[in-house]
Amino acid sequence: AFPEVRAVAQAYVDYANAELGGIDGAPIELDVCGAGDAPEGHVGCAQGFANADDVHIVISGGFLANSASANDILATAGVPTLTLGNDFVDYLTPGVFTVDPGLPGLAQVFFVYAAENRGVTTATLFIADDPAFEPFVPVLDAIATSNGITLTETVKLGFEPDLTGPVSAADPANEGWLFVLADGAQCTAAAQAVATVGYEGQNFANDLCMSQDVIETGALDGWAGPVVSSAPTVDGPDVDEINRILDTYGGDGVQTAGLAGWALGSTQVARDVLIAAGGSDATRDSALTALGSYSSSDVLGMADSISCPGPGAWTGACNMAPLMVTVENGQFTAPDPFTQLDF
């Protein structure tokens, strides 16, 4: 479902091998396992990597139950893992880290930003009608309350192409409508429904709505949302370099939005970790030690405070500063500041 992940990771590897000498002169090898959409596929990939002695670090792009299934196997086998961070367990599992604030973190930023920057005090929460999203509802309600926002209603949205019915039932008097959805198609359908019903308040979408193909349709014009902070959004030296790398070494599947930023940042961190772990002499143990004490201000496009472990029990949360952006004319505008999470 996320073709940009494979394409961007390979583009960074090709760039690092061509221009940075790989890892201390040795070429980086990227071994990709297509896990599919079911936990069984992710378990199979994780087990294969766990059994491969020459795999020293894994980037796990699984989502919710798939992520938990794979990361449990990798952590048990002592394989250092950079994960997508879309479930609470991803933050709490020893040996598993993320440079993406993930769904719980990005959802928190919704409410911090909506309250502090947009003055929202009442909101409707639209959430994907999927059992995997159900545990987030009381958490999001608690986060909203802590930021002075009252969620007056929660509306579940299915995956049909016309969502006008459920969206039209929401309260237009609420100052903000916040959408936590599963993929670009659902985001596009929701945005079209919002336009149809003529809602005039503040609209916010989660990062899975911020993919390049959705943004370019113009469906989310005027909306705001968080993105992984290495997604190029404005002019500047980091963005110029990100675009140069992807233009030079990327193929047809390369994007500069969606999970591209997470893939780029994670692959860069993986290289940094393997260098710190001994380069060609790296082992899983040395890589795990290096990842568990990783700190950098040089990850392309990210905030200056990327460090592992995260705060308190949230050891996996290496990045607590996601970027907020608004959408205008089918593209990201200059972003609002990095919004610091408060775990």
C-alpha positions as CSV (number, residue, x, y, z in Angstrom):
1,A,0.0,0.0,0.0
2,F,3.0,2.3,0.4
3,P,5.2,2.0,-2.7
4,E,7.1,5.1,-1.8
5,V,8.7,3.3,1.1
6,R,10.6,0.8,-1.0
7,A,11.5,3.3,-3.7
8,V,12.8,6.0,-1.4
9,A,14.8,3.6,0.8
10,Q,16.5,2.2,-2.3
11,A,17.1,5.7,-3.6
12,Y,18.9,6.7,-0.4
13,V,20.9,3.5,-0.4
14,D,22.0,4.1,-4.0
15,Y,22.9,7.7,-3.1
16,A,24.9,6.7,-0.1
17,N,26.8,4.0,-2.0
18,A,27.6,6.4,-4.9
19,E,28.4,9.6,-3.0
20,L,29.1,8.7,0.6
21,G,31.2,5.6,0.3
22,G,28.4,3.3,1.6
23,I,29.4,2.4,5.1
24,D,33.1,3.0,5.6
25,G,33.8,2.1,2.0
26,A,31.6,-1.0,2.0
27,P,28.4,-0.9,-0.1
28,I,25.1,-1.0,1.7
29,E,22.8,-3.8,0.7
30,L,19.0,-3.4,1.0
31,D,17.1,-6.6,1.3
32,V,13.4,-6.0,0.7
33,C,10.6,-8.3,1.8
34,G,7.2,-7.6,0.5
35,A,5.0,-8.4,3.4
36,G,1.5,-7.8,2.0
37,D,-1.5,-6.7,4.0
38,A,-1.9,-9.6,6.5
39,P,0.0,-10.3,9.7
40,E,1.1,-13.7,8.4
41,G,3.1,-12.0,5.6
42,H,4.8,-9.7,8.1
43,V,5.6,-12.6,10.4
44,G,7.2,-14.4,7.5
45,C,9.4,-11.4,6.6
46,A,10.4,-10.9,10.2
47,Q,11.3,-14.5,10.7
48,G,13.3,-14.5,7.5
49,F,15.3,-11.5,8.6
50,A,15.7,-12.9,12.2
51,N,17.2,-16.0,10.7
52,A,19.6,-14.1,8.4
53,D,22.8,-13.5,10.2
54,D,24.0,-10.9,7.7
55,V,21.0,-8.6,8.4
56,H,22.1,-6.2,11.1
57,I,19.2,-3.7,11.2
58,V,15.6,-3.9,10.0
59,I,13.3,-1.1,8.9
60,S,9.8,-2.4,9.5
61,G,7.0,-0.7,7.6
62,G,4.1,-2.6,9.1
63,F,0.9,-1.0,10.3
64,L,-0.9,-1.7,13.6
65,A,-1.4,-5.5,14.0
66,N,1.1,-6.2,11.2
67,S,3.7,-4.0,12.9
68,A,3.2,-5.6,16.3
69,S,3.5,-9.1,14.8
70,A,6.7,-8.4,13.0
71,N,8.4,-6.3,15.7
72,D,7.7,-8.9,18.4
73,I,9.7,-11.5,16.4
74,L,12.5,-9.1,15.6
75,A,12.8,-7.8,19.2
76,T,12.8,-11.4,20.6
77,A,15.6,-12.3,18.1
78,G,17.6,-9.2,19.2
79,V,17.4,-7.5,15.8
80,P,17.5,-3.7,16.1
81,T,14.4,-2.3,14.4
82,L,13.3,1.0,13.1
83,T,9.5,0.9,12.9
84,L,6.7,3.1,11.6
85,G,5.3,3.8,15.1
86,N,1.6,3.4,14.4
87,D,0.7,1.6,17.5
88,F,1.4,2.2,21.2
89,V,3.3,-1.1,21.5
90,D,5.9,0.3,19.0
91,Y,6.9,2.9,21.6
92,L,7.2,0.4,24.4
93,T,9.1,-2.6,23.0
94,P,12.8,-2.8,23.9
95,G,15.0,-2.8,20.8
96,V,12.3,-1.1,18.6
97,F,12.6,2.6,17.8
98,T,11.0,5.1,15.5
99,V,12.0,8.4,14.1
100,D,8.3,9.0,13.1
101,P,6.1,10.2,15.9
102,G,3.5,7.7,14.6
103,L,-0.3,7.7,14.9
104,P,-0.5,8.3,18.7
105,G,2.1,11.1,18.5
106,L,0.7,12.7,15.4
107,A,-2.8,12.5,16.7
108,Q,-1.6,14.3,19.8
109,V,-0.2,17.1,17.6
110,F,-3.7,17.5,16.0
111,F,-5.1,18.8,19.3
112,V,-2.1,20.8,20.4
113,Y,-2.0,22.6,17.1
114,A,-5.8,23.0,16.8
115,A,-6.0,24.6,20.2
116,E,-2.9,26.7,20.3
117,N,-2.7,27.9,16.6
118,R,-6.4,27.7,15.4
119,G,-8.3,28.5,18.6
120,V,-10.5,25.3,18.4
121,T,-12.5,24.4,21.5
122,T,-15.1,22.0,20.1
123,A,-14.5,19.3,17.6
124,T,-15.9,16.3,15.8
125,L,-13.7,13.3,15.5
126,F,-14.0,11.3,12.3
127,I,-12.2,7.9,12.5
128,A,-11.8,5.0,10.2
129,D,-14.5,2.3,10.9
130,D,-11.8,-0.4,11.5
131,P,-11.3,-2.4,14.7
132,A,-7.6,-1.5,14.7
133,F,-8.5,2.2,15.2
134,E,-11.0,1.6,18.0
135,P,-8.5,1.7,20.9
136,F,-7.5,5.2,19.8
137,V,-10.9,6.7,20.4
138,P,-10.7,7.1,24.2
139,V,-7.0,8.1,24.0
140,L,-7.8,10.9,21.5
141,D,-10.7,12.0,23.7
142,A,-8.3,12.3,26.6
143,I,-5.7,14.2,24.6
144,A,-8.4,16.6,23.3
145,T,-9.6,17.3,26.8
146,S,-6.1,17.9,28.1
147,N,-5.7,20.6,25.4
148,G,-9.0,22.3,26.2
149,I,-10.9,20.8,23.3
150,T,-14.3,19.0,23.7
151,L,-15.0,16.2,21.3
152,T,-18.8,16.4,21.1
153,E,-19.1,13.4,18.8
154,T,-17.2,10.6,17.2
155,V,-18.3,9.6,13.6
156,K,-17.0,6.4,12.1
157,L,-16.3,6.5,8.4
158,G,-16.3,3.4,6.1
159,F,-14.4,2.9,2.9
160,E,-17.1,3.5,0.4
161,P,-16.3,6.1,-2.3
162,D,-19.2,8.4,-1.2
163,L,-19.1,9.4,2.5
164,T,-21.5,12.3,2.2
165,G,-24.1,10.5,4.4
166,P,-22.1,10.0,7.6
167,V,-20.2,13.3,7.1
168,S,-23.5,15.3,6.7
169,A,-24.7,14.0,10.1
170,A,-21.8,15.7,11.9
171,D,-22.3,19.0,13.8
172,P,-21.4,21.9,11.6
173,A,-21.3,24.2,14.7
174,N,-18.1,22.5,16.0
175,E,-15.1,24.7,15.3
176,G,-13.0,21.8,14.1
177,W,-13.4,18.6,12.2
178,L,-10.6,16.1,12.7
179,F,-10.1,13.1,10.5
180,V,-8.0,10.0,11.5
181,L,-8.3,7.8,8.4
182,A,-6.6,4.8,7.0
183,D,-5.5,5.7,3.4
184,G,-5.6,8.2,0.6
185,A,-8.8,6.9,-1.0
186,Q,-10.7,7.3,2.3
187,C,-9.2,10.7,2.8
188,T,-10.2,11.8,-0.7
189,A,-13.8,10.6,-0.2
190,A,-14.0,12.3,3.2
191,A,-12.7,15.6,1.7
192,Q,-15.2,15.5,-1.1
193,A,-18.0,14.9,1.4
194,V,-16.9,17.9,3.5
195,A,-17.0,20.1,0.4
196,T,-20.4,18.7,-0.5
197,V,-22.0,19.5,2.9
198,G,-20.3,23.0,2.9
199,Y,-18.6,22.8,6.3
200,E,-16.9,26.2,7.0
201,G,-14.8,25.3,10.1
202,Q,-11.3,24.1,10.5
203,N,-10.4,20.8,8.9
204,F,-7.5,18.6,10.0
205,A,-6.2,15.3,8.6
206,N,-3.7,12.7,9.9
207,D,-0.5,12.0,8.1
208,L,-1.9,9.1,6.0
209,C,-4.0,11.7,4.2
210,M,-0.9,13.8,3.4
211,S,0.3,11.6,0.5
212,Q,1.4,13.2,-2.7
213,D,-1.4,11.9,-4.9
214,V,-4.1,13.1,-2.5
215,I,-2.5,16.5,-2.0
216,E,-2.1,17.1,-5.8
217,T,-5.9,16.5,-6.4
218,G,-6.6,19.7,-4.4
219,A,-9.1,17.8,-2.3
220,L,-7.4,18.9,0.9
221,D,-6.8,22.5,0.0
222,G,-7.3,24.6,3.2
223,W,-6.7,21.6,5.5
224,A,-3.9,21.2,8.0
225,G,-2.1,18.1,9.2
226,P,1.1,16.7,10.5
227,V,3.8,15.1,8.3
228,V,6.9,13.1,9.1
229,S,9.4,15.9,9.4
230,S,11.8,14.7,6.7
231,A,9.1,15.2,4.0
232,P,10.2,18.1,1.9
233,T,7.7,21.0,2.2
234,V,9.5,24.3,1.8
235,D,12.6,25.7,0.2
236,G,15.9,25.3,2.0
237,P,19.2,23.3,1.9
238,D,17.7,20.1,3.4
239,V,14.8,20.1,1.0
240,D,17.0,20.9,-2.0
241,E,19.2,17.9,-1.0
242,I,16.2,15.6,-0.5
243,N,14.8,16.5,-3.9
244,R,18.2,16.1,-5.5
245,I,18.7,12.6,-4.1
246,L,15.2,11.5,-5.1
247,D,15.5,13.0,-8.5
248,T,18.9,11.5,-9.2
249,Y,18.5,8.1,-7.7
250,G,14.8,7.5,-7.5
251,G,12.6,5.6,-9.9
252,D,9.0,5.8,-10.9
253,G,7.7,4.9,-7.4
254,V,9.5,7.8,-5.6
255,Q,7.3,10.4,-3.9
256,T,8.1,13.3,-1.7
257,A,5.1,12.9,0.6
258,G,3.1,10.1,2.3
259,L,5.6,7.8,4.0
260,A,8.5,9.0,1.9
261,G,9.9,11.2,4.7
262,W,9.8,8.3,7.2
263,A,11.5,6.0,4.7
264,L,14.2,8.5,3.9
265,G,14.9,9.4,7.6
266,S,14.8,5.8,8.7
267,T,17.3,4.7,6.0
268,Q,19.7,7.5,6.9
269,V,19.5,6.6,10.6
270,A,20.1,2.9,9.8
271,R,23.3,3.9,7.9
272,D,24.4,6.1,10.8
273,V,23.8,3.3,13.2
274,L,25.7,0.7,11.3
275,I,28.7,3.1,11.0
276,A,28.6,3.7,14.8
277,A,28.3,-0.1,15.3
278,G,31.5,-0.9,13.5
279,G,30.8,-0.7,9.8
280,S,31.8,-4.0,8.2
281,D,32.4,-5.4,11.6
282,A,28.9,-4.5,12.9
283,T,27.0,-7.1,14.8
284,R,23.4,-7.1,15.9
285,D,24.5,-6.4,19.5
286,S,26.7,-3.5,18.5
287,A,24.0,-2.1,16.2
288,L,21.4,-2.4,19.0
289,T,23.7,-0.6,21.4
290,A,24.3,2.2,18.7
291,L,20.6,2.5,18.0
292,G,19.7,2.6,21.7
293,S,22.0,5.6,22.2
294,Y,21.5,7.3,18.8
295,S,21.5,11.1,18.6
296,S,21.7,13.4,15.6
297,S,20.8,16.9,14.4
298,D,21.7,16.0,10.8
299,V,18.9,13.8,9.6
300,L,17.7,15.4,6.4
301,G,14.7,17.7,7.0
302,M,14.1,16.6,10.6
303,A,14.2,18.6,13.8
304,D,17.5,19.1,15.6
305,S,16.4,16.8,18.5
306,I,16.4,13.2,17.2
307,S,17.6,10.9,19.9
308,C,17.0,7.5,21.3
309,P,15.7,6.4,23.7
310,G,12.6,8.5,24.1
311,P,11.2,9.8,27.4
312,G,10.3,7.6,30.3
313,A,8.4,4.5,29.3
314,W,8.2,5.7,25.7
315,T,11.7,4.5,24.9
316,G,10.9,4.0,21.2
317,A,9.9,7.6,20.5
318,C,13.2,9.1,19.1
319,N,11.5,12.0,17.3
320,M,9.0,14.1,19.4
321,A,8.8,17.1,17.0
322,P,6.5,16.4,14.0
323,L,6.0,19.1,11.4
324,M,2.6,20.7,10.8
325,V,1.7,21.8,7.3
326,T,-1.3,23.4,5.5
327,V,-2.4,22.6,2.0
328,E,-3.0,25.2,-0.7
329,N,-3.5,24.9,-4.4
330,G,-2.6,21.2,-4.4
331,Q,0.7,21.5,-2.6
332,F,2.1,22.0,0.9
333,T,2.6,25.6,1.9
334,A,5.3,26.9,4.2
335,P,5.0,24.7,7.3
336,D,4.0,25.8,10.7
337,P,6.6,25.1,13.3
338,F,7.7,21.7,14.6
339,T,5.2,20.9,17.3
340,Q,6.8,19.3,20.4
341,L,5.0,16.3,21.8
342,D,4.4,16.0,25.5
343,F,4.3,12.3,26.3
